[in-house]
């Protein structure tokens, strides 16, 4: 879907995605069978597939070089708050109206009109320069150099150079989500917590991540993106060790908070990394961001499956031990890849400054 935005217009592709979401809400009012419901939900999937990469591309374009991680952090935080508020409002309406879903759909449609208007009215309509068919002799490196500035490769051509980043997203998200589906079972069956205690833990951790997102975005912009990016795997390792050592209320609480805070820390640093990698190929930026996001999404699907498989083999201890091992491998991979990227950026900067110095001065 990123190809559409790169080929035509970021703004109107984004507006179309939001319009599809509004259409979905209207269609839900008339859904009368499971088949119709599944078909309508596919519209939601298409809308989300278009909206995700384009929204991140818009942030990468307009977030500001020195505040890009903070921009992604606030985007993620507001999305989480909106999701929570949306569910709460729907629950209140259903309770107050004796499960009147028609009213819920009407309210949802009216609310969806606001972002549709704001996007159409205020997002600038910028189009990338037209592509030039130039066949490159070799696969490009992590970042395009100054001499390649007139070459506009298709995203398929530059895919080999971004595969390492796709793998990074897959590794981080798969190890992070290994316990996502198993945490309630782990808390109640393994640690002996009650449903009420588990609910309190989730509530407190939800408040913690509201403040953690902007904080880690600021840290990524002002101190070290590499360190913030590594926080996700560090949280995976630490939370698994804590759950093994302290298998009761305190251990589950600390483990869950660390897991969720690590996830929040990952988002702004990963967003800034996507912006940085795609910055060398702006005419294919949405496609690159889409590919990198695809790695994260694949990891989210694979992580719980892997955890269930490992549990069936060796139990919860085996799952936590393998998660620690995979998180350490991911940590090493993160350090190596980000160091390579930083070195290449430095070489690119030195090469550019030498070119500027060699240029004759105009008098």
N, C-alpha and C positions, 0 to 999 in steps of 0.2 A: 504493500500500500504506500510505502514511502516513495516509490517511483512516481506515483501520481502527483504527489506534492512537489517533488523535484522537477517534474516535467511541466507542470502548469503553475499553480499558485498555492503557497502555504496558507494564505488567508482563507481562500475560498474552499480549499480542501478541508480545513479545520471547521469552517462554517457548515459544510456539507455533513461532516461527521456529527456535529451537534444537532443538525436538522434531522438526521436519521434517528438519533436518540429520541427526539420529540415525536417523530413518526411512530417509533416503537411503542411509546406510552399510549398514543391514540389507538393503535391497533390492538393493544392489550384489552381495551374496553370491549372490543367486539370478538375476542377470542372465545370460541365455544367448544373446542376440543383439544386434547393433548397435541395432536398433529399441528394444529394452528398455533398453539403456544410455542412449540419447538421451532416452527418456522419464524415466528415473530422474534424469538430470542436469538435466532441467527442474525437478524438485523442488528441486534445489540452487539453481537460479536464483531460484525463488520464495522460498525460505528467505533467500537473500542480499538480495533486493529488500525483504523485510520487515525483516530484521535491521539492515541498514545505517542507514536513517533513524531507526529506533526507538532503536538504540544511541546515535546522536548526539544524539537528543532527550533521552535519559536523562542524558547527560553535560551537555547544556545546562541541564537542570533542576537537577542536583545537583553540578555541577562547581565551583560557587562563583564569585561575580562577579569576584573579584580573582585567581582562579587558573584561569579557564576555559580559557585557551590551554594551560597546563601540563597540565590534565586531558586535553585532546585530544592533546597531544604524547605523553603516556605511553600513551594508548590506541593511537595509531599505532605507537609503538615496540614495545609488547608484541605487537601483531599481527604485525609484521615478524619479531620473534624467534620467535614461535610458528610462523609459516609456515616459517621456516628449519629449526627443530627438528623440525617435523612431517615435512618432506621428508627430513631426515637420518635420523630414526628409521625411516621407511618404507624408505629405501634399505638401512639396516643389516638390517632384518628380512627383506627380500627376498633380500639376499645370503646371510644366515645360513641361510635356509630353502629355498634354491634356488627362489626366485620363488613362494613360497606366499602368494598374494594373500588367501586366506581368513583367514589369521592376521592380516594387516595390517588387514583390514576389522573383525575382531573386536576388535583392540586399539583401533582408531579409535572403534568404538562404545562401548567401555568408557570411553574418555577423554571422549567426548561427554556421558556421564551426569553428570560432575562439574559443568560449567557449567549443565546443566539443573537440577540440584538447587540450586546456589548461587543461580541466578536466581529460582527458585520460592520459595526460603526467605528470601532477604535483600533483594530489590528491593521497595521499598515500593509498595503498590498505591494509586496516586493517580489520581483521575478529574477531568477538567476540568469546569467548570460547564457545564450544558446550553446549547446554542446558542439564541439568540433571533432569530427571523426579522425582521430589520430591513433594509429596503432603503435603501442609501446613495445619495445624489444624485450623487456623483462618485467617481471612482477615488481610493483613499486614497493618502496620501503615503508616503515611505519609512518613517516611523514613525507609529504612531497617537498622537494627542494625548490629553491628559487628559480632554477633554470627550467623547471617543469610547469611554470605558472600558466603557460598558454595551452597546456594539454588538459583536456577534459575527459578523463576515462569514465566509462560506465562503472557502476557499483560492482558488477560481476568481475570486472578486470582487477579492481582493487581489493576484492574479497580475500585473496591470500594474505594481504598485509594486515587485515583486521581480524583474521581467525584467532590469533593469540589473545585478543581482547574478548572475543566471543567465548573462548575457553575459560578465560578468567571469570567472566560473569556467570558461566555455568558452574564452575567449581565453587564460587562463593555462595551462590543461591542454593545449590543442591545440599551443601553441608549445613547451611542455615536452616533449611526447611525439613531436615531429617526428623526433627522432633515436633514439628508443627501440629500434625494430626495425632501424634502419640502422647502429647503433653497431658491432656486430660486423663488418659488411661494411666500414664506414668504417675501423675499426682495422686489419683484415687486408689489405684491397685498396688503400686510399688511403695509410695510414701504414706499411704493411709489417710490422705486428706479427705475431708467432707466436701460436698458440692458447694456449701456456703463458703468454706475457706478458699476453695479454688476461685470462686466468683470474686471474693475480696482481692485476691492476688491479681487477677486480670484487671480489675478496676483500678487498683493502685498503679500497676504498670502502665495502663493506658494514660494516666495523668503524667507519668514520668516521660513518656515519649513525646508529649506535646512540647516540652521544653528542650528535649534533647536534640530535635531536628535542627532548629535554628542555631543552637550552640555548636553542633558539629559542622554545620555549613560555614559558620564564622571561622572555626578552627581550620577548616580545609582551605579557606581563602587566605588566611593570614599567617598560618604556621606551616602545616605540612599535609598535603593531600594524600601522600603515600601513607603516612601514619594513620589518618582517618580511614583510608580504604582498608588498612590492615585491621582496624578495630572490629570489623565483622568476623573475621576468622579468630581473632583473639577472644571475642565474646563466645564464639562457638566452643572453643577449647575450654575456657574458664567455666562456662555454665555446665558443661558435661562433667568436668572434674568436681565441681561443687555438688552436683546432684549425686554423684557416686559417693563422695565423702560424707555429705550431710543429707541423707535420704529422708528428710521430714519437712515440716512447714517452712523453716528458715531456708533450707537448701533449695526447695522448689521455688520459693519466692525470689531468692537471689538469682537462681538460674534463669527463671522466666524474664525477670527484669533485664538481666544482662543480654539475653537473646533478643529481646525487643529493642533495647537501646542500640545494640549492634546493628540491627536491621535499619534503624533510623539513621545511624551514622553512615551506613553504606550508601544510602540514596543520594545525598548531596555530592559526595566524593565521586561516585559512579557517574552522576550527571555531568560533573565537571570534566571527567575523563572522556565521556562521549563527546562533549563539546570540543575538547582539545584534539581528539583523534579525527573528528569530522571537519575540523577547521581547515585542514589542508585540502579538502575536497568539498568545498561549500556547495558546488552544483549537484552533488550527490549526498548531501548531508542527511536528509531524511532517511534515505536507504541505509546509510551506514549506521545511524542511530537505531533503525529498525532491526538490522542484523545483530547489533550488540544487545539490544533488548530481547531479541529472540533467544540468545544464549541464557539470559537470566530467567526467562519464562520456562525454557526447557529444564533448567536446574530446579525450578519450583515444582515441576511435574515429577522429575526423577527422584528428588530427595526423599519424599515420603515412601515411594515404592521401594527404594533401596533400604530404608530403615525397616520397613515391614519384612523384607526378605531377610535382612540380618537378624531381626528379632526371632524369626522362625528357625533360624539356624542355631543361635547361641544365646538368646534372651536379651534382656535390656542391658546387661553389663557389656555384652559384645557390641551392641549398637553404639553405646556411649564411647567405648574404646575405639571403635573404627571411626567414629565421628571426630574424636580428638586427633587421630592419625591423619585423616583427610584434611582437617582444618590446618594442621601443621604443614602439610604438603602445599595447600593453597596459600598459606602465609609465605612460604619460600618462593612460590611461583609469582606472587604479587610483588615481592621485593625485586626479583630479577626483571620482570617485565617493566615495571615502572622505572627502574634504574636505566634500562635500555632506552626507554622513551625520553627520559630526562637528558641522557647523554646525546641523543640524536637532536633534541631541541637545542642544546648548547652548541653543537656543531653547526646547526643551521643558523643560529644567531651569529656565530663567529664568521661564517662564510658571508653572511649578508653585510656585516660591518666592514669586512675587507673590501667587498664590492663597492660600498659607498665611499670608502677612503680613496679608492683608485679612480673614482670619477673626477674629471677636471672641474675646477670651480668656475663659475660664471662671474664675469666682471662687468 
